Amino acid sequence: MKLRDQRGASLIELLVAVVVFAIVILVMDAVFINAHRGARKAELSAGVSQNARVAVERLIAEIRESGASQIQIDAGNAAVIFRSARPSDATSAFCMDWRASSEPLALANPGCSGVPLTGTYAPVWQRWIAYYFDSGSGQVRRRVSN
């Protein structure tokens, strides 16, 4: 009896190759999923850090504008409260008590119309701003009141 040349693979060899290939694919998938999760966590962490930097910069700028005599600290409520010379409706305007004789009041001091001006060049306090720690949500909140 002659033996034929075996040129193909047996069914068992094919099944073993498919199982090994499936295991390799599953391991690679797990590696990529973990890498994606790690990248997503790093991205979220960077976003949180950026938001915290922006909030601190805003708080510092607002406190600098208020002046040291206008700052109150409420340790019981974990709050910092201070006056602001920015009108509630205009974030870019800063109300100062000054008068330009050749300009109308609205152009001389935008957003501060209706404020009696005497020419003292002092800030015209428009509202109170409070930053406080909300223990329920664990976040720092900002409250503005006129």
C-alpha positions as CSV (number, residue, x, y, z in Angstrom):
1,M,0.0,0.0,0.0
2,K,1.3,3.4,-1.0
3,L,1.3,6.3,1.4
4,R,0.0,9.5,-0.1
5,D,1.7,12.8,0.5
6,Q,-0.1,14.7,3.2
7,R,-0.4,18.3,1.9
8,G,-3.3,19.6,4.0
9,A,-3.9,20.0,7.7
10,S,-6.1,17.8,9.8
11,L,-9.3,19.0,11.5
12,I,-7.6,18.8,14.9
13,E,-4.7,21.0,13.7
14,L,-7.2,23.6,12.3
15,L,-9.2,23.6,15.5
16,V,-6.0,24.1,17.6
17,A,-4.9,27.0,15.3
18,V,-8.3,28.7,15.6
19,V,-8.3,28.4,19.4
20,V,-4.7,29.8,19.6
21,F,-5.6,32.6,17.3
22,A,-8.8,33.4,19.3
23,I,-6.8,33.5,22.5
24,V,-4.2,35.9,21.0
25,I,-7.0,38.1,19.7
26,L,-8.7,38.2,23.2
27,V,-5.5,39.0,24.9
28,M,-4.8,41.8,22.5
29,D,-8.3,43.1,22.9
30,A,-7.9,43.2,26.7
31,V,-4.6,45.1,26.3
32,F,-6.2,47.7,24.0
33,I,-9.2,48.1,26.3
34,N,-7.0,48.7,29.3
35,A,-4.9,51.1,27.4
36,H,-8.0,53.0,26.2
37,R,-9.3,53.1,29.8
38,G,-6.0,54.5,31.0
39,A,-5.9,57.1,28.3
40,R,-9.5,58.1,29.1
41,K,-8.7,58.4,32.9
42,A,-5.7,60.6,32.1
43,E,-7.8,62.7,29.8
44,L,-10.5,63.2,32.4
45,S,-7.8,63.9,35.1
46,A,-6.3,66.6,32.8
47,G,-9.7,68.1,32.3
48,V,-10.4,68.3,36.0
49,S,-7.0,69.8,36.6
50,Q,-7.6,72.4,33.9
51,N,-11.0,73.3,35.4
52,A,-9.5,73.6,38.8
53,R,-6.8,75.9,37.5
54,V,-9.3,78.1,35.7
55,A,-11.5,78.3,38.9
56,V,-8.5,79.2,41.1
57,E,-7.4,81.9,38.6
58,R,-10.9,83.3,38.5
59,L,-11.2,83.3,42.3
60,I,-7.8,85.0,42.6
61,A,-8.7,87.7,40.0
62,E,-12.0,88.4,41.7
63,I,-10.4,88.6,45.1
64,R,-7.7,91.0,43.8
65,E,-10.4,93.2,42.3
66,S,-12.3,93.3,45.6
67,G,-9.5,94.7,47.8
68,A,-8.4,93.3,51.2
69,S,-10.9,95.2,53.2
70,Q,-13.8,93.7,51.3
71,I,-13.0,90.0,52.0
72,Q,-14.8,88.0,54.6
73,I,-14.0,84.4,55.6
74,D,-16.8,82.3,57.1
75,A,-15.0,79.3,58.5
76,G,-18.3,77.7,59.8
77,N,-19.7,77.4,56.2
78,A,-16.2,77.0,54.6
79,A,-16.9,80.1,52.5
80,V,-15.0,83.2,51.2
81,I,-17.2,86.2,50.6
82,F,-16.2,89.5,49.0
83,R,-17.6,92.5,47.1
84,S,-17.2,92.9,43.4
85,A,-17.3,96.0,41.3
86,R,-18.4,94.1,38.2
87,P,-22.1,94.5,37.3
88,S,-24.1,91.4,37.3
89,D,-25.0,91.6,33.6
90,A,-21.5,92.6,32.2
91,T,-18.5,90.4,33.0
92,S,-16.1,92.7,31.1
93,A,-17.1,96.0,32.8
94,F,-15.6,97.1,36.0
95,C,-17.4,100.0,37.7
96,M,-15.1,102.8,38.9
97,D,-16.3,106.1,40.3
98,W,-14.9,108.4,37.6
99,R,-16.4,110.9,35.2
100,A,-15.3,112.1,31.7
101,S,-16.9,115.5,31.1
102,S,-17.0,115.0,27.3
103,E,-18.5,111.5,27.3
104,P,-22.0,110.4,28.3
105,L,-22.2,108.3,31.5
106,A,-23.1,105.1,29.6
107,L,-19.9,105.4,27.4
108,A,-17.7,106.6,30.3
109,N,-18.6,103.7,32.5
110,P,-20.2,100.8,30.6
111,G,-22.6,98.7,32.5
112,C,-22.7,101.1,35.4
113,S,-25.4,103.5,34.3
114,G,-27.6,104.8,37.1
115,V,-24.7,104.8,39.5
116,P,-24.1,108.3,41.0
117,L,-20.5,109.3,40.2
118,T,-18.5,111.8,42.3
119,G,-15.1,111.5,40.8
120,T,-13.3,109.7,43.6
121,Y,-11.9,106.9,41.3
122,A,-13.0,104.3,43.8
123,P,-14.7,101.0,42.8
124,V,-18.5,101.1,42.8
125,W,-19.4,97.8,44.6
126,Q,-22.1,96.1,42.6
127,R,-22.6,92.7,44.2
128,W,-21.4,90.1,46.7
129,I,-19.6,87.0,45.5
130,A,-19.3,83.9,47.7
131,Y,-17.3,80.7,47.1
132,Y,-18.3,77.9,49.4
133,F,-17.7,74.2,49.8
134,D,-20.9,72.2,49.3
135,S,-20.4,69.1,51.5
136,G,-23.4,67.3,49.9
137,S,-21.8,67.2,46.4
138,G,-18.2,67.7,47.5
139,Q,-17.8,70.6,45.1
140,V,-16.8,74.3,45.4
141,R,-19.8,76.4,44.5
142,R,-20.0,80.1,43.5
143,R,-23.0,82.3,44.5
144,V,-23.5,85.8,43.3
145,S,-26.0,88.2,44.9
146,N,-26.8,91.9,44.4
